[in-house]
Amino acid sequence: MHELPPEIWYRITEYLSDADLKQAIGLNRLFFERGMNLRYKTVDVGTKKLGNATRILERLSYVAFTFR
């Protein structure tokens, strides 16, 4: 793959459908960030079982800080 400036990649992502963008998260860092932001724009965490809620929050925290 040829190196393109981030601005060009960003413009490319604007033309993709949400489904295509979610599938392209492995292409490069910008696609990953845009796809993950789309996928996890809102997250519902149930609190009936605190252990499950904690695991969900830990996973989201890991994803958010690992790929920055």
N, C-alpha and C positions, 0 to 999 in steps of 0.2 A: 504494500500500500504506500502510496506517495504521501509525503509530509505536506499537510495543508495547514494554514493558520487556523487557530481556534475559531475565529470569526466566520470562516467559510463553513466549518463543521457545524457551528451553531445555526447558520442559515439553512443548511441541509436538514437539520432536525426539525425546523419549522414546517417543512413540507411533508413530513411523515405523519401518518395516522397514529393515534395513541397506541393501537395494537402493534404496529410496525416498530414504533419507538421502544416499546417494552421488549420486543424480540431482539432489538439491536444493541442491548446494553453491553454485550461482550465485544463490540467493535472497537471502541476506544473510551478513554476516560470521560470525554464530554457526553457521549451517548449514554454511558453508564449513569452519570450524574443526572442527566435529563430524564432518563427512563425511571430511575429510582425515585426521583422527585414526583414523577407522575404516578407511579405505582403506590407510593406511600405518602401521597398528599394528605390523606387523613387516615388515621389508624384508630380503631376502636379496641380498647383493652377492657375486657370484663374483669370485675373485681370479686366475683363470687368465690373464685379460687385464687388466693393471693399468689401461690406458687406459680401458676400458669401466667398470671399477669406479670410477675417479676421476670420470668423467662422471656416473654415477648419484649419487654422493655430492654432487657440486657442485649437481646439479639439486635434490636433496632439501634441501640447505642453502639454496638460493635460495628454494624454496617456504616453508621454515620461517621464514626471516627477512624475506621480502618482505611477507608478509601479517600481520604482527604489529602 
